[in-house]
Amino acid sequence: MKLLTKEIEEKFNKYPFGSQDGLGGKSEVLVKYFNPCGAGTWLITEAEKEDNDWILFGYCNITDWEWGTVSLNELQNYKGPLGLGIERDLYTGNSKYIEDFVDYPYDKEPEL
């Protein structure tokens, strides 16, 4: 599966690093990547081109939800135990913001 399409690249160009700073759960998700065979979800909100790669920023979960960066090349080159790579979510429906995907902030204690 192609992780980067022309449409996604156009979104990346519109949302460089810092463009959604301070929005938290209201940050727009440009693309969602996930590991179909294990841990790993990346809700990408910003990106910048670096040489022949894209550095992606977003709300990510491998063991815990946290804001961080990952390179597109790293996601493209990953092969899991079954030989499957990282996938791009094609079926997010009307989900558009971080808070549509996860209870944000994830680590906040529920109110009693």
Buried (B, 14 or more C-beta within 10 A) or exposed (E): EEBBEEEBEEBBEEBEBEBBEEEBBEBBBBBBBBBEBEEBBBBBBBBBEEEEEBBBBBBBBBEEBEEEBBEBBEBBEBEEEEEBBBBBBEEBEEBBBBBBBBEBEEEEEEEE
